[in-house]
Amino acid sequence: MTTLLQQVAPTGDVEHDKPAPDRLIAGDPDFTTWNLEERDGLYAGIWKSTPGKWRVVYDEWEYFRILSGVSILTDADGTETRLEAGDSYILRPGFEGTWEVVETTTKDYVIRL
């Protein structure tokens, strides 16, 4: 096993999903996820979503960088953050709000439980 893993263009195992029906606010977004690493409570990969809006609740830490597209992340107080290619953020456990994909968005991510 190598201890260095290069993040490359998405290939291989892919997961398809949608927001839970009780969290969906608008649209019919489709999620595509390429998991590159899953071990010891750490998850890393690439995620892509088509347009739509849904409620989010984070119980984990997530670092992400937007690779393409436009999304709007709105916190529980109503503060909107526009996410575009090149933007990087950390979401801390306890974040609640909405995620709206305006233009199909792709991000890379690292999640720590």
N, C-alpha and C positions, 0 to 999 in steps of 0.2 A: 504494500500500500504506500502510495506516495503521500508526503505531507504537504505538498504544494499542489493546489487545484486551480487551474486557469479557468476563468469564466469566459466562455466562448458563446458564439451565437447559439440560440436555443435549438437543441436537437434531442432526439431520444425520447424518454418517457415524458409524457405530457398529461396533465389533468385538465378537465373541462368542468366548469361549475357556474353557478349563478348565485346571486344573493338569496338568502332565505326569503320566502314570500312575505313573511311578517316584517321584514326590514326594507323591502323594495318600496321606493317612493315614486319613481318615474322611469319610463323606458323599459327595455328588456335586455339589460347588459349580459354579455357572455364573458366569463373569465377563462383565460388560458394560463396555466402555470407550468413552468419547467423547473422542477426541483433539482438543484445541483448538489445540495448537501443537506442531510438530515441526520443529526446525531447529537446525543447528550443535551437535548433541549435547544439545539441551534438549528435553524432552517435558513437556507440561502438559495436564491434562484432568481428567475425572471418571471414577471407577472404582466399580463396584458388584459385590458378590458375594453369592450365596445361601449358606446355611450349609454348613460343611464344614471340614476341617483338612488342611493340606499343609505340606511342608518348604519353606523359603525360603532363598535365598542371594543377597545383594546385592553386586554388583560396582560399583554406581553409588551416587551420593548421591540420596536422596529426601526431600523435605519433603512432609508430608501433613497434612490436617485432616479429621477424621471429621465428616461432615455428618449421618449418621443411622446407627442400628444399634449393635450391640455386637460387638466382636472381642477376642480375646486374642492378644497377640504374646508369644512365649516365646523367650528367647535360648538359646544353646547351653549355658549354665550352668544352665538351668531357671528363670530369673527370669521371672515372668509379669507382663505389663503389660496391664491392662484398658483398652480403647480405647472411648470413648463420644463421642456428639455433642459437638462443641466442643473436643475434644482435638487438639492439634497436636504433631507430632514430626518429628525428622530421623533418618533411618536412614543410617548411614555405610557406605561400602564395607567389606566384610568381615563384615557382620552375617550370622549364620546362626542358624536356629532354626525355629520353626513359626508359622504364621498360622492362627488358628481363628476363623471367623465363627460366632458364637453366634446372632445375629439379623442378617438381611440388612443388610449394611453398605455405605454409600456414602461415598466420600472424594474430595476434590479433591487433586491431587498436582502436584508439579514434580520431574522427574528430570533430573539432570545426569550425563552419561557422563564 
